[in-house]
Amino acid sequence: MSLKTQILRKPIDPAGIIISILLIVSWFISLYYLLNWDFSYLSLLTYFAIYIQTHLYTGIFITSHDAMHGTVSKRRKVNDFIGRLTCLIFAFNSYDRLMVKHHKHHRFVASDEDPDYHESGTFWMWYWNFLKSYITVKQMILMTVSLQLLNLIFPFENLLLFWILPSILSTFQLFYFGTYIPHKDGHHNHNKHKSASLKKNHLWAFVSCYFFGYHYEHHDAPGIPWWRLWLIKKAETPATVNH
């Protein structure tokens, strides 16, 4: 039995649910504290806090992504509830809409039918197209209304620095490590998934994007949750990138 098969057969409950809840609770507690924090622009702690909140925000979306693959829980209702909740937290995204797009990405990776791919390979053009593909007018309205309502309770500067800015930075993090780096070479990635992968470095892989730099491994085994991707990372992969 292959290592991949062994890992795929491991149960994900209740670990997947617990990890998801820990990420959601950590995000809420961190955000609540930071929205009430009398911060200083001169303190390095302020910028570290922005990074932490960005990383937690990214984890919220990664949880949504795992739910789309049914890897949060094998109990469908629980899995989808957590997926919908984390999508809602992440700038009022639609779980059902994202699921259709993401599975299309897996079926038609690095092709004209891949909603996440941009044939130009140009970073900023691709990033802009990525944002346009996923952000809707409805989301912008809901975010604007939420900002105004939250401003009745929390300082506007705190909302901008610790709620709005991390949400924007996390889209950059997700795009760069989860889309651009793995797929920028498109058809030049000579493997069945047309995906590159970071070289083995578990600490960097987690810090950069919850192991999603191990992107070939994810496409090869989408039924493995993010917190187990490192287990199937081999010393040599079909395509690697240094970063």
GIKAMO-V573321 format. One line per field, one symbol per residue. ss: DSSP state (H for helix, E for strand, C for the rest). psi: psi as a letter, one per 40 degrees, with the letter a starting at -180 (. if undefined). Layout:
ss=???
psi=???
//
This chain:
ss=CCHHHHHHHCCCCCHHHHHHHHHHHHHHHHHHHHHCCCCCCCCHHHHHHHHHHHHHHHHHHHHHHHHHCCCCCCCHHHHHHHHHHHHHHCCCCCHHHHHHHHHHHHHCCCCCCCCCCCCCCCHHHHHHHHHHHHCCHHHHHHHHHHHHHHCCCCCHHHHHHHHHHHHHHHHHHHHHHHHHHHHCCHHHCCCCCCCCEECCCHHHHHHHHCCCCCHHHHHHCCCCCHHHHHHHCCCCCCCEECC
psi=hiddddddehieieddddddddddddddddddddeehgiheehdddddddddddddddddddddddddefediehddddddddddddddgffihdddddddddddddfhfideheeihedehdddddddddddehiddddddddddddddeediiddddddedddddddddddddddeddddedebeeggidefhiiiihgdddddddffeedgddddddgeehideedddehidhidhiih.
//
